[in-house]
Amino acid sequence: MCGIVGYIGKREAYPIILNGLKRLEYRGYDSAGIALFDGTDIQLCKTKGKVADLEAKAEREIILKGNLGIGHTRWATHGVPNDVNSHPHYSNSGDLVIIHNGIIENYDSLKKELKKRGYTFTSDTDTEVLVNLIEDIQINEKVKLGKAVQIALNQVVGAYAIALFDRKKPDEIVVAKLGSPLAIGIGEDEFFVASDASPFIEFTNNAIYLEDEEMAIIRLGRDVKVRKIKGDKLVAPYVQELQLNLEQIEKGGYDHFMLKEIHEQPAVIKDTYRGRLLAEKGIVRLGGLEDYIEKFINADRIVIVACGTSWHAGLVAEYIFEDLVRIPVEVEYASEFRYRNPIISENDVVIAISQSGETADTLAAIKLAKSKGAFVYGICNVVGSTISRETHSGTYTHAGPEIGVASTKAFTTQITVLAMIALRLAKAKGTISQTDFMLYLRELELIPNHVDEALKTEDKIKEISAVFKDARNFLYLGRGYNFPVALEGALKLKEISYIHAEGYPAAEMKHGPIALIDEHMPVVVIAIKSDHYDKVVSNIQEIKARKGKIIAVVSEGDTAVREMADYVMEVPHTPEALSPLVTTIPLQLLSYHIAVMLGRNVDQPRNLAKSVTVE
Ligand code: G6P
């Protein structure tokens, strides 16, 4: 939700910030803005629309000069997306300029107080309240900018990553973080600030990730000074060496990041198990898990909390864990879990799944579970993210940066990690035979090849997409392990094509959705060879009898479903427990091609954001 970028140093700030905003646009893209400071004048430009709109406007309207600057790409929370509500925001004097990612929940009461003191507001945003609160403190308490920020943040309830500067201090940027991510890139006599490291990766490999409730004063010619917002303690910052490279955050010849990320899956699934899974030797070993195996296998139950696509990966894990490890599993939407007074005890293990590691509801669910004494294990993609730090232990997926808003490779790498955890635990608990254990390890190692095969059917899937692109509704059906895949397939289509789609357990169709079926309704059925194959075949017949159009995901060599279906998308055979890793591929491609044919903005679908740092 919102991307922020800042620069202070010897270079021109404009191209760095503009480029940085383009890289962060996945975080929000309803408006954008930039402020440049050349030591005397501030040039500020902002607009509703995308970063490209900002670029056009800035190049028309302002002088693009200055070695200090901040920029913002927005996902609106307070105030509709328009020019005025876009960031940066000035304080009343025009001296302070701020950008903000997050929400100030008590902004209304603070605003009333400030109005009584004569402050005026041009926007509807909570951010303009914050910058004026800081200014008010600076003036009344006669303190420096850093101190004023600190006092103000102690009065604020909510979440934020902020960056601001003061016209009177041309060599300084102040930043602070609570609940939204903030990285500081350390160059030679120059500093970068951003929501993630992508805006500065070509300039430096060294970064400090602020912890929650920390702020930093970044001054040219000095070290970055990090301190606690509460209690004022100085913190020795940990400068991390980044693993990211430029290639990973570029499209690499693909039309969209989403397509690139779909095609990266064979490689990133391999990256995710590399060094952890040695099928030949019968070893699966996850660094973060080894010390907690007893805790897991003696747990009363496992509770999985997540949102969106990560929640679907959690549903797949419910099947794998109960099947292989024989531990009861519950999968919860983090947003529901956190507010419904859940019964959680010290004997529960909670697994939190999050690509970004920043999702506000998942983070709150983790904090709640910890407060009730549960052990919390994280599965995150973004290294150093808040959730990865907030959990007791965990495993990273090695998907690399996922930039397309619709999640693809994060989903399959999450399932890869969850399958490895299940296999490791099943082995330790003795709920799997040695033969089956070895078979699963070998099959897991083969998944990248199977995904590769599934990707080769893309041309066929394009043809199917052309046939159904104008449908107004889709139904997705699957059973067992592939019920969550049906949910995920429907979500992908909704997210990027704006076609209404519903995922359902195939057998539940009779209890409602069957009423919707007629000759206009495409029904995507996951009908691979499995224990439920015959049942799914019966479901397909029920759809056919009502003239529904069947698009079936089938196993290689299938004949029965092929005869009944209008179209088939073939995937290689794999044990059912691992099948979501391959059956999801044609569904990703189907949604992608339909969205492209409809002319949608695939990487930045309307109203969505990649990282939801507000509840
Ligand atoms: C947003 C994204 C989804 C993602 C969900 C959870 O809604 O658009 O793609 O699945 O957040 O995000 P997380 O980073 O916690 O996996």
Residues whose N, C-alpha, C, O or C-beta is under 5 A from the ligand:
A	BS01	G6P	C307 G308 T309 S310 I353 S354 Q355 S356 G357 T359 V405 A406 S407 A609 K610 V612
